[in-house]
Structures are given as C-alpha cells and as structure tokens.
Amino acid sequence: MSVDLTDEAFEKHREAGDILAQVREETADRVDVGVSHLEIAEYAEDRIRELGGEPAFPVNISIDEEAAHATPAPDDDSTFGEEMINLDIGVHVDGWLADTAVTVDLSGHTELAEAPAEALDAALDVVEPGVHTGEIGAEIEAVIDGYGYNPVVNLSGHGLGHWKQHTDPNIPNRAVETGVELEAGDVVAIEPFATDGGGKVTEGADEEIFALEQEASVRNRDARQALEQIVEEFKTLPFARRWIDTRRAEMALRRLTRQNVVHGYPVLKEDDGCLVSQKEHTIIVTEDGCEVTTRSP
C-alpha cells in the first residue's frame, strides 16, 4: 500500500524533529560539572517553546544507574558531577511527536557511551518496509555485546502516535522471535540502552512524571484545578509535577493518583554502582529505508 509521506501529519513529525535536533545539541553542550539539573531541564523545555513546539514529555535527566523517568522536582538543587548523564527529550507539534536521547559522559566511560550510538546506527542501516522488529533488536544486541556490555532488555523503542508517546510497535534491544514487520509510514523511536550491569532495570521510589489515566469528577479544588490544566494542556502526554500551576501541586497529584485519574512513572534504575547509556532517534519508515527526523543537519 502506497503511503503519502508529504501528508500534513508527517510534515508535523518532521517539524518536531527539526526543533528537537537543535534543542538536543544546544542542551547537551550546556551539561557540565556543577551545572544545575533544573536549569538544564528548563532551558530545553523553554527552548522548545521558543522554536515553535511544545515538550512532548518532561526532559528526562538520568544519572549513572538511572535509565528513564528522572526529571527535576520544582525545588531540585542537584548539580552534575563526574557522572554518566542521559538526556531524553521530546517535542510535539499539534500532537505529532519526535523523541530523541543522547548520553553526555562526564564519567570517563567513553566506550559505554559509544556503544548505544553505534548500535543505533546499525539498527537504522537495516530499517526498511518488511524488516522484522526482532532483526532490529538483533543488530542492537550484537553491537552492544561487541563492546562487552549488556543491552537493557526490558526497555524498548516504540511507535509514536498522535498525542501518544508510546504506541506499537515495540522495537526490542535484543534479538527476539516475536514482533512485527515495519511498514512504510510507520513513525518509530529506536533507543538502544547499554549497561555494565545485568541488563534489567527496576522501579525506584521517586516519581516526578505523571500522565492522565482517565477523566473523572474531582471534589478537591486544587486537584480539580490541576486536572483541568492536565486535560487542556497535556492531554494524554506525560507532564512534570513542576509544570502544574496549582499552589499545592504535590497534594493535588497525590489525590488524583489515589483516584486513578493520573498515574506516575517511577524512575527506572539498574543496580547501584552500574552505569546506563542511551541513544535515540525518531524515524519515518520510507518505501526504501527510513528518514531520521531528529538527526542534526
């Protein structure tokens, strides 16, 4: 089946990708020892808006053993040390998304930082209509294994939908027999993770990122005000506690979580003492390969 890749939806995916490529490079250049996590997150999110997009989710700043879902609290005073830092950033234009990530290594583990980047290049080389997602995972796994590290096997790439950050298909980070064949017009994020740990992340206790689960009647004033903002501004996309405008955002989100109106995203982590690196691009599958929307010019 022929797909019109000049359709308005694809053009908005591309616009989001162009903004995101610029913001990723500018933000990564600002990361250094002593710089504030909150300053970096707010810089990236504000820059996205300046360039005509909106954040598709809060900027994830994952340190050392952290792999995903870490973003600064409103009063976060953390600064970067000699650490491995993953920046995962998303942009949407009218709900059409782009998603990208890069490792900024201040820890001196150069090869671990290189492994997912090379794995991503290998994955992109095999993408075309009809390629099985398990084959993409096999390419990722082979490269990371070749560096002497493990892929994080319980994290995966994913499709990107309209106002939806994670949709089918899943793109595994290892060889698997289950999966699907990609089709022209698929918009997917491929994101290898490499680690010197065992290769499986678990949930930590911290939650600063949330998303709408369902709309419901809410009696508490602050919770109701927060819900109105969530539905209007973020819809089904993830948001940060620091984005909520109510006076008692923490209490409001706690109430909404108890009522199953929103759900939180716990920080995902490897074992203490381990490191995780990451690289991610968003692509549109074309008739003869793929178009990377988040690659710098």
C-alpha positions in Angstrom: 0.0 0.0 0.0 1.4 3.4 -1.0 1.8 6.0 1.8 1.8 9.7 1.1 4.8 10.9 3.1 4.0 14.5 2.3 0.8 14.3 4.4 0.4 17.1 7.0 0.9 14.6 9.9 4.3 13.6 8.5 5.3 17.2 8.0 4.5 18.0 11.6 6.5 15.0 12.7 9.4 16.4 10.7 8.9 19.9 12.2 9.0 18.4 15.7 12.2 16.5 14.7 13.9 19.6 13.4 13.2 21.5 16.6 14.3 18.6 18.7 17.6 18.1 16.9 18.6 21.7 17.6 17.4 21.6 21.2 19.2 18.3 21.9 22.6 19.7 20.6 22.2 23.0 22.5 21.2 21.3 25.7 23.9 18.7 25.6 26.5 21.4 25.1 25.4 23.1 28.4 25.8 20.0 30.6 29.0 20.2 32.7 30.1 19.6 36.2 28.4 22.0 38.6 25.5 22.9 36.3 22.0 22.6 37.8 19.7 19.7 36.6 16.7 22.0 36.9 18.5 24.7 34.8 19.1 22.2 32.0 15.6 20.8 32.0 14.0 24.3 32.0 16.4 25.5 29.3 15.5 22.7 27.0 11.7 23.0 27.6 11.7 26.8 27.2 13.9 26.5 24.0 11.4 24.0 22.5 8.6 26.6 23.0 10.7 29.4 21.6 11.3 27.4 18.4 7.5 26.8 17.9 7.0 23.3 19.5 5.8 22.0 22.9 7.6 19.5 25.1 6.1 16.0 24.4 7.2 15.0 27.9 9.4 16.4 30.7 13.1 16.4 29.9 14.5 13.2 31.4 17.9 13.6 33.1 19.1 10.2 34.1 22.3 9.9 36.1 24.6 6.8 36.3 22.4 3.8 37.1 19.2 5.7 36.2 17.7 4.8 32.8 14.4 6.7 32.4 11.7 8.8 34.1 14.0 11.0 36.1 13.2 14.7 35.9 13.9 17.5 38.4 11.5 18.4 41.2 10.3 22.0 41.4 12.9 22.8 44.1 15.6 20.5 42.9 19.1 21.8 43.7 21.1 18.9 42.2 24.1 19.6 40.1 26.1 17.4 37.7 29.2 15.7 38.9 31.7 13.4 37.1 28.8 11.2 36.0 27.1 9.5 33.1 24.2 11.6 32.0 21.4 10.7 29.6 19.2 13.4 28.2 15.9 12.2 26.8 13.8 15.0 25.2 10.6 15.0 23.2 8.8 17.6 21.1 5.3 17.7 19.7 3.7 20.0 17.1 -0.1 19.8 17.3 0.3 16.4 19.0 2.6 14.9 16.4 5.8 13.8 18.1 9.5 13.4 17.9 11.7 11.7 20.6 15.5 11.7 21.0 18.2 10.9 23.5 21.9 11.3 23.9 24.5 10.4 26.6 26.8 13.1 27.9 29.6 11.3 29.6 31.4 13.2 32.3 32.5 9.9 34.0 35.3 8.8 31.6 33.5 5.7 30.4 33.9 6.5 26.8 33.2 3.1 25.3 30.0 2.7 27.3 28.8 6.0 25.9 29.7 5.0 22.4 28.0 1.6 22.4 24.4 2.6 22.1 25.2 5.3 19.5 26.9 2.7 17.3 24.1 0.2 18.0 21.6 2.8 16.8 23.5 3.4 13.6 23.5 -0.4 12.9 19.7 -0.6 13.6 19.0 2.3 11.2 21.0 0.6 8.5 18.6 -2.4 8.4 15.3 -0.4 8.6 13.0 -0.7 5.6 9.5 -1.9 4.9 9.2 -5.6 5.8 12.1 -5.7 8.3 11.2 -7.6 11.4 11.5 -5.8 14.7 13.4 -8.7 16.1 16.1 -8.3 13.5 16.5 -4.7 14.5 16.9 -5.9 18.1 19.5 -8.4 17.0 21.6 -5.6 15.4 21.4 -3.6 18.6 22.3 -6.5 20.8 25.3 -7.6 18.6 26.9 -4.2 18.7 26.5 -3.7 22.5 27.7 -7.3 23.1 30.7 -6.5 20.9 31.6 -3.7 23.3 31.5 -6.1 26.2 28.3 -4.6 27.7 24.7 -5.7 28.0 21.6 -4.1 26.3 18.9 -3.2 28.7 16.4 -5.8 27.7 13.2 -4.6 29.5 13.3 -1.2 27.8 12.5 -0.8 24.1 11.9 1.6 21.3 8.3 2.3 20.3 5.9 3.8 17.9 4.8 7.4 18.2 1.1 8.3 17.7 -1.0 11.4 17.7 -0.9 12.7 21.3 0.6 9.3 22.3 4.2 8.9 23.3 4.3 5.1 23.3 2.4 3.0 20.7 3.0 -0.2 18.8 5.3 -1.4 17.5 7.9 -2.1 20.2 11.5 -2.1 19.0 13.4 -4.5 21.2 17.0 -4.0 22.3 17.9 -7.7 21.8 17.1 -10.5 19.3 13.6 -11.8 19.8 11.4 -14.1 17.7 8.1 -12.2 18.5 7.4 -8.9 16.9 6.1 -7.4 13.7 7.3 -6.2 10.3 7.7 -2.5 9.8 5.6 -0.8 7.1 6.2 2.4 5.1 4.7 5.3 7.0 5.5 3.9 10.5 6.9 6.5 12.8 9.0 4.9 15.5 11.7 5.8 18.0 14.6 3.4 18.2 16.5 3.7 21.5 19.3 1.3 22.5 20.4 1.3 26.1 23.7 -0.2 27.2 24.9 -1.0 30.7 27.8 -2.5 32.6 25.1 -4.1 34.8 22.9 -7.1 34.4 20.6 -5.5 31.7 17.3 -5.2 33.5 16.0 -2.0 35.2 13.6 -1.9 38.1 11.4 0.8 39.5 12.7 3.2 42.1 10.7 5.1 44.7 10.8 8.6 43.1 8.0 9.9 40.8 8.1 13.4 39.3 6.4 12.5 35.9 2.7 11.7 35.5 0.1 11.2 32.8 -3.7 11.3 32.6 -5.3 7.9 33.1 -8.9 8.9 32.9 -11.1 12.0 33.4 -13.3 11.9 36.5 -15.3 14.1 38.8 -12.9 15.5 41.5 -14.2 17.4 44.6 -11.0 18.9 45.9 -10.4 22.4 44.5 -6.6 22.1 43.9 -7.0 18.6 42.4 -9.8 19.8 40.1 -7.7 22.8 39.0 -4.7 20.5 38.3 -6.9 18.1 36.3 -8.3 21.0 34.2 -4.8 22.0 33.3 -3.7 18.5 32.5 -6.7 17.8 30.2 -6.3 21.2 28.5 -2.5 21.4 28.1 -1.1 17.9 28.2 -4.0 15.6 27.2 -2.6 12.1 27.3 1.1 13.1 27.2 3.3 12.9 30.3 3.9 16.0 32.4 6.1 17.1 35.3 4.9 18.0 38.8 6.8 21.3 38.3 4.5 22.1 35.4 1.3 22.1 37.5 0.2 25.6 38.3 -1.8 25.0 41.5 -0.5 26.1 44.9 -0.4 22.6 46.2 0.6 20.6 43.2 2.1 17.7 45.2 -1.0 17.2 47.2 -3.3 17.6 44.1 -1.3 14.9 42.2 -1.4 12.6 45.2 -5.2 12.9 45.3 -5.5 12.4 41.6 -3.3 9.3 41.8 -5.3 7.8 44.6 -8.4 8.2 42.5 -6.7 6.6 39.5 -7.2 9.8 37.5 -3.4 10.1 36.8 -0.6 7.6 37.1 3.0 8.2 38.0 6.2 7.0 36.2 8.7 5.7 38.8 12.4 6.3 38.0 13.8 3.2 36.3 17.2 2.1 37.5 19.9 -0.5 37.1 21.6 -1.8 40.3 23.6 0.7 42.3 27.1 1.1 41.1 26.2 0.3 37.5 26.0 2.8 34.6 23.5 3.1 31.8 24.0 4.9 28.5 21.4 5.7 25.8 21.0 7.0 22.2 17.7 7.5 20.4 16.4 8.9 17.1 12.9 9.1 15.6 12.4 7.8 12.1 9.7 7.6 9.4 9.9 4.3 7.6 10.0 5.1 3.8 9.5 2.9 0.7 13.2 2.2 0.5 14.6 2.7 4.0 14.0 5.4 6.6 14.1 9.1 7.2 15.7 10.2 10.5 13.7 13.2 11.7 15.9 14.0 14.7 19.3 14.0 13.1 21.3 17.2 13.2 21.8 18.9 9.8 
